[in-house]
C-alpha cells in the first residue's frame, strides 16, 4: 500500500469534518459562532481574528473532535480550507462572517 493509499481514508474523514463545520457555521447557534471564529482564523488569523481554544467548551463532542482533528491536520500538512472547499466559496463565506474586514482574504 502506498503512502497516498494509506492516507486516503484520513483525508476523506478530514474532508467530511470541514464540510460538517461549514454546515455548523451556517446556523445561528453558539456552536456556529465558535466555528465562524475557527475557520477564518485558519484562513488568516492575523487579519481575520484568532481562535480561543476555550471556545471549544461551547461545542458538542463531535464538533470538538472535528476542530481538534483539523488542528492536527493543519500542523501536519499546512493545508488551508481551500484544500477542501473551492477558494471562492471559502472567501465568500469569510466575507459573510467578517463583513467589516476589507483585506486579509489572502493566505
C-alpha positions in Angstrom: 0.0 0.0 0.0 1.4 3.4 -1.0 1.5 6.3 1.4 -1.3 8.1 -0.5 -3.4 4.9 -0.4 -2.8 4.7 3.3 -3.7 8.3 3.9 -6.8 8.5 1.7 -9.3 7.4 4.4 -7.9 10.0 6.8 -8.1 12.7 4.1 -11.7 11.7 3.4 -12.5 12.0 7.1 -10.9 15.4 7.2 -12.9 16.5 4.1 -16.1 15.4 5.9 -15.0 17.3 9.0 -14.6 20.5 7.0 -18.0 20.0 5.4 -19.7 19.5 8.8 -18.0 22.6 10.2 -19.1 24.7 7.3 -22.6 23.5 7.8 -22.5 24.3 11.5 -21.2 27.8 10.6 -24.3 28.5 8.6 -26.5 28.1 11.6 -27.3 30.7 14.3 -26.1 29.0 17.4 -23.3 29.2 20.0 -21.5 26.4 18.1 -21.7 28.4 14.8 -20.1 31.4 16.5 -17.2 29.2 17.6 -16.8 27.7 14.1 -17.0 31.1 12.4 -14.1 32.1 14.6 -12.1 28.9 13.9 -12.5 28.8 10.1 -11.4 32.4 9.4 -8.5 32.0 11.9 -7.4 29.0 9.9 -7.5 31.1 6.7 -5.6 34.2 8.1 -5.6 34.6 11.9 -3.6 37.8 11.7 -6.2 39.7 9.6 -9.4 37.8 10.5 -9.0 37.2 14.2 -7.7 34.4 16.3 -9.3 31.4 17.8 -9.7 30.9 21.5 -9.3 27.2 22.4 -11.7 27.6 25.4 -14.4 28.3 22.9 -14.4 24.5 22.3 -16.4 24.3 25.6 -19.4 25.5 23.6 -19.2 22.6 21.1 -20.6 19.2 21.3 -18.2 16.2 21.3 -18.5 15.6 17.5 -17.8 19.2 16.6 -14.9 19.4 19.1 -13.4 16.3 17.5 -13.7 17.9 14.0 -11.9 21.1 15.1 -9.2 19.2 17.0 -8.7 16.8 14.2 -8.3 19.7 11.7 -5.9 21.4 14.0 -3.8 18.3 13.9 -4.2 18.2 10.1 -3.1 21.8 9.8 0.0 21.1 11.7 0.9 18.1 9.6 0.0 19.3 6.1 0.0 23.1 6.1 -3.3 22.9 4.2 -5.8 25.8 4.2 -9.6 25.4 3.9 -9.4 25.7 0.2 -7.8 22.3 0.0 -11.3 21.0 0.9 -13.7 23.7 -0.4 -13.3 25.9 -3.6 -11.4 29.0 -2.8 -14.2 31.4 -4.0 -16.7 29.7 -1.7 -14.3 29.9 1.3 -13.7 33.6 0.6 -17.4 34.3 0.1 -18.2 32.7 3.5 -15.4 34.6 5.3 -16.8 37.8 3.8 -20.2 36.9 5.3 -18.7 36.2 8.7 -16.3 39.2 8.6 -18.1 41.9 6.6 -16.1 44.7 8.3 -12.8 43.2 7.0 -11.7 44.5 3.7 -8.3 42.7 3.5 -6.8 39.5 4.8 -8.6 37.3 2.4 -5.3 36.0 1.0 -3.4 33.5 3.0 
